[in-house]
Amino acid sequence: MLKAKVTVTLKKSILDPQGSAVEKALKSMGYPVDEVRIGKYMEVTLPEAARGNATEMMHEICRKLLSNPVIEDYRFELEDKE
């Protein structure tokens, strides 16, 4: 089996109000942070038979369901599931 570790974040050009709120809170607590951006993390398990086209399949899954390509970027890593 394969495990895809997917991270989805807002594009840099998109305002991130949740990230801004966390940034302000951290600064008010005395932490010297420059910027905070909030994202999503997902794990997708694929059958061993998908190994040949796993990268292509994950790009399709991310574009069609896990992210909104207009406002979000995604990245993923594939690894063998133990």
C-alpha positions as semicolon CSV with decimal commas, in nm:
position;residue;x (nm);y (nm);z (nm)
1;M;0,000;0,000;0,000
2;L;0,099;0,361;-0,051
3;K;0,030;0,658;0,169
4;A;0,000;1,007;0,021
5;K;0,064;1,288;0,268
6;V;-0,118;1,593;0,129
7;T;-0,080;1,955;0,243
8;V;-0,316;2,222;0,113
9;T;-0,250;2,593;0,177
10;L;-0,392;2,921;0,057
11;K;-0,197;3,082;-0,226
12;K;0,030;3,366;-0,111
13;S;-0,190;3,619;-0,292
14;I;-0,499;3,515;-0,090
15;L;-0,565;3,676;0,247
16;D;-0,560;3,433;0,539
17;P;-0,774;3,583;0,819
18;Q;-0,736;3,276;1,041
19;G;-0,358;3,286;1,001
20;S;-0,359;3,660;1,078
21;A;-0,558;3,602;1,397
22;V;-0,312;3,334;1,513
23;E;-0,019;3,558;1,422
24;K;-0,160;3,846;1,629
25;A;-0,226;3,614;1,924
26;L;0,128;3,476;1,912
27;K;0,277;3,826;1,895
28;S;0,064;3,936;2,190
29;M;0,203;3,637;2,382
30;G;0,557;3,758;2,310
31;Y;0,653;3,514;2,032
32;P;0,861;3,679;1,757
33;V;0,676;3,541;1,452
34;D;0,681;3,705;1,110
35;E;0,383;3,536;0,948
36;V;0,134;3,255;1,010
37;R;-0,057;3,075;0,734
38;I;-0,317;2,809;0,813
39;G;-0,357;2,500;0,594
40;K;-0,496;2,147;0,585
41;Y;-0,319;1,813;0,611
42;M;-0,462;1,484;0,486
43;E;-0,342;1,127;0,442
44;V;-0,476;0,914;0,157
45;T;-0,403;0,540;0,145
46;L;-0,382;0,390;-0,202
47;P;-0,379;0,021;-0,299
48;E;-0,050;-0,133;-0,405
49;A;-0,192;-0,169;-0,758
50;A;-0,196;0,212;-0,789
51;R;0,185;0,243;-0,765
52;G;0,233;0,298;-1,139
53;N;0,002;0,594;-1,168
54;A;-0,009;0,711;-0,805
55;T;0,143;1,053;-0,875
56;E;-0,095;1,125;-1,161
57;M;-0,391;0,997;-0,956
58;M;-0,300;1,213;-0,655
59;H;-0,268;1,526;-0,870
60;E;-0,618;1,455;-1,005
61;I;-0,760;1,389;-0,655
62;C;-0,605;1,710;-0,522
63;R;-0,727;1,924;-0,812
64;K;-1,080;1,779;-0,817
65;L;-1,159;1,734;-0,448
66;L;-0,897;1,813;-0,185
67;S;-0,812;2,168;-0,294
68;N;-0,966;2,464;-0,469
69;P;-0,710;2,539;-0,743
70;V;-0,831;2,898;-0,775
71;I;-0,723;2,994;-0,422
72;E;-0,517;2,702;-0,289
73;D;-0,189;2,527;-0,360
74;Y;-0,125;2,165;-0,275
75;R;0,171;1,935;-0,241
76;F;0,203;1,571;-0,150
77;E;0,458;1,302;-0,074
78;L;0,412;0,935;-0,153
79;E;0,558;0,672;0,076
80;D;0,518;0,302;0,138
81;K;0,264;0,239;0,412
82;E;0,402;0,022;0,688
